[in-house]
Amino acid sequence: MMFSQEELYSSNGEELILHRDIFQSFSIQDFLSLPWQQNTIRVFGKEHLEPRLTCYFGQAYTYSTIQWEAKEMPTILFQLKQKIEILAKAEFNAVLCNYYRDGQDGMGWHSDNEKEMDSSVIASVSIGAERVLKFKSRSDKKTLSFSLPHGSLLLMNNFQENWQHAIGKVKSASPRINFTFRKMRS
């Protein structure tokens, strides 16, 4: 199985690789039946509603005071995972699902580098509206921005330790779902 890929960034073993049009056949409607929820998160000592809806599948996991119970991946996500594993040349056993309902949903600067996770490879699938994913280097504050189109797969290799990323709010945007496949440690 051959797919075109575009290297967006590569330096010192850190790389971002974009595969376009891999999952074009999927739509937002294919995933609306997932058990979406809006969690409360603590930021700088204050509690806020998370600015997106989320759900999670994999072994038990905690981040930013949110505790996810172990839950088996539904068939549709398992099928995505199998295709992604071929392209990433890596295995994944969990997925965090993020539903950005409109332009007012976003996610601030963060890294996917919790101690329970092997963050050497994160695979991010975008379904729905195109949104800009921003990156900021922890060391020199260098920034990168990339638009992630519908049906695309972004592979973030060795990127979580030295970089943060964010999806900013925008004046208006259609719905977008993002799946971040990861490998959780036992």
C-alpha positions as CSV (number, residue, x, y, z in Angstrom):
1,M,0.0,0.0,0.0
2,M,1.7,3.3,-1.2
3,F,0.5,6.7,-0.2
4,S,2.1,10.0,-0.9
5,Q,3.6,11.8,2.0
6,E,4.8,15.3,2.6
7,E,7.6,16.1,5.0
8,L,6.6,19.3,6.8
9,Y,9.5,19.5,9.2
10,S,12.6,17.5,10.0
11,S,15.5,18.3,12.3
12,N,17.6,16.3,14.8
13,G,15.3,13.2,14.6
14,E,12.1,15.3,15.1
15,E,9.8,15.2,12.1
16,L,6.3,16.0,11.0
17,I,4.9,14.0,8.1
18,L,1.6,14.7,6.4
19,H,-0.4,12.1,4.4
20,R,-3.2,13.8,2.5
21,D,-6.5,12.3,1.4
22,I,-6.0,9.0,3.3
23,F,-9.4,9.0,5.0
24,Q,-11.4,11.1,2.5
25,S,-14.2,8.5,2.5
26,F,-15.1,9.3,6.2
27,S,-17.3,12.1,7.4
28,I,-18.2,13.7,10.7
29,Q,-21.4,11.8,10.7
30,D,-19.5,8.5,10.8
31,F,-18.3,9.4,14.3
32,L,-21.2,11.3,16.0
33,S,-22.4,8.2,17.8
34,L,-19.1,8.0,19.9
35,P,-19.6,8.7,23.6
36,W,-18.6,12.4,23.4
37,Q,-18.4,14.4,26.7
38,Q,-17.3,17.8,27.9
39,N,-14.9,17.5,30.8
40,T,-13.9,19.9,33.5
41,I,-10.2,20.7,33.5
42,R,-8.0,22.6,35.9
43,V,-5.8,25.4,34.4
44,F,-3.7,27.5,36.7
45,G,-5.8,26.4,39.7
46,K,-9.1,27.3,38.2
47,E,-11.7,24.8,36.8
48,H,-13.1,25.3,33.3
49,L,-15.1,23.3,30.8
50,E,-12.7,21.8,28.3
51,P,-13.1,23.8,25.0
52,R,-14.0,20.7,22.9
53,L,-15.8,17.4,23.4
54,T,-13.7,14.3,23.9
55,C,-13.8,10.5,24.3
56,Y,-11.1,7.9,24.8
57,F,-10.5,4.3,24.0
58,G,-7.6,2.2,25.4
59,Q,-6.3,1.3,28.8
60,A,-7.1,3.6,31.8
61,Y,-5.4,7.0,31.4
62,T,-5.3,10.3,33.2
63,Y,-4.3,13.8,31.9
64,S,-5.0,17.3,33.3
65,T,-7.2,15.9,36.1
66,I,-9.3,14.0,33.6
67,Q,-9.5,10.2,34.3
68,W,-10.5,7.8,31.5
69,E,-11.5,4.3,32.3
70,A,-10.2,1.4,30.1
71,K,-12.5,1.1,27.1
72,E,-12.3,-1.1,24.0
73,M,-11.8,0.7,20.7
74,P,-15.0,0.5,18.4
75,T,-14.6,-1.2,15.1
76,I,-14.5,1.9,13.0
77,L,-11.5,3.3,15.1
78,F,-9.8,-0.1,15.1
79,Q,-9.9,-0.1,11.3
80,L,-8.4,3.4,11.2
81,K,-5.7,2.3,13.6
82,Q,-4.7,-0.7,11.4
83,K,-4.2,1.5,8.4
84,I,-2.3,4.1,10.4
85,E,0.1,1.5,11.9
86,I,1.2,0.5,8.4
87,L,2.0,4.1,7.4
88,A,3.6,5.0,10.8
89,K,5.5,1.8,11.1
90,A,4.4,1.8,14.7
91,E,1.8,0.1,16.9
92,F,-0.9,2.0,18.8
93,N,-3.2,0.8,21.6
94,A,-5.2,3.9,22.4
95,V,-6.9,6.9,20.8
96,L,-8.1,10.2,22.2
97,C,-10.9,11.6,20.2
98,N,-11.5,15.4,20.0
99,Y,-14.6,17.0,18.6
100,Y,-14.3,20.7,17.7
101,R,-18.0,21.6,17.2
102,D,-17.3,25.0,15.7
103,G,-14.7,27.8,15.6
104,Q,-15.1,28.5,19.3
105,D,-13.7,25.1,20.2
106,G,-10.0,24.9,20.4
107,M,-7.1,23.6,22.5
108,G,-4.3,25.7,24.1
109,W,-0.6,25.0,24.1
110,H,0.3,21.5,25.3
111,S,2.4,18.4,24.6
112,D,1.1,14.8,24.5
113,N,3.9,13.6,26.8
114,E,2.3,12.1,29.9
115,K,4.4,9.5,31.8
116,E,1.9,6.7,30.9
117,M,2.5,7.3,27.1
118,D,5.3,6.4,24.7
119,S,5.2,9.8,22.9
120,S,7.9,8.9,20.3
121,V,5.1,8.6,17.7
122,I,1.7,10.2,17.7
123,A,-0.6,9.8,14.7
124,S,-3.3,12.5,14.2
125,V,-6.2,12.0,11.9
126,S,-8.4,15.0,10.8
127,I,-12.0,14.6,9.7
128,G,-14.2,17.6,8.7
129,A,-13.3,21.2,8.6
130,E,-9.7,22.2,7.8
131,R,-8.0,23.9,10.9
132,V,-4.5,25.2,11.5
133,L,-2.3,23.3,14.0
134,K,0.4,25.5,15.5
135,F,3.7,24.3,17.0
136,K,6.0,26.1,19.3
137,S,9.5,25.0,20.3
138,R,10.2,24.8,24.0
139,S,13.9,25.7,23.5
140,D,14.0,28.6,21.0
141,K,10.3,29.5,20.7
142,K,10.4,28.8,16.9
143,T,6.9,28.4,15.6
144,L,5.4,26.3,12.8
145,S,1.8,26.3,11.5
146,F,0.2,23.8,9.2
147,S,-3.3,23.5,7.9
148,L,-4.7,20.0,8.3
149,P,-7.2,19.1,5.6
150,H,-10.1,16.7,5.8
151,G,-9.0,13.0,5.6
152,S,-5.3,13.8,6.4
153,L,-2.9,11.9,8.7
154,L,-0.2,13.8,10.5
155,L,2.6,11.7,12.0
156,M,4.5,13.5,14.8
157,N,7.8,11.6,15.4
158,N,9.9,12.5,18.4
159,F,8.1,15.8,18.6
160,Q,6.4,15.9,22.0
161,E,9.3,16.5,24.3
162,N,10.6,19.7,22.7
163,W,7.5,21.1,21.1
164,Q,4.0,22.2,22.2
165,H,1.0,22.4,19.9
166,A,-2.4,24.1,19.8
167,I,-5.6,24.5,17.8
168,G,-6.6,28.1,18.1
169,K,-10.2,29.4,18.2
170,V,-11.3,31.1,15.0
171,K,-14.2,33.4,14.2
172,S,-16.1,30.7,12.3
173,A,-15.5,27.1,11.4
174,S,-17.4,24.0,10.6
175,P,-17.1,20.9,12.8
176,R,-13.9,18.9,12.9
177,I,-13.0,15.6,14.6
178,N,-9.4,14.7,15.4
179,F,-8.2,11.3,16.5
180,T,-4.8,11.1,18.2
181,F,-3.6,7.5,18.2
182,R,-0.9,6.8,20.8
183,K,0.9,3.9,22.5
184,M,0.2,3.7,26.2
185,R,2.6,1.9,28.5
186,S,1.4,-1.0,30.5
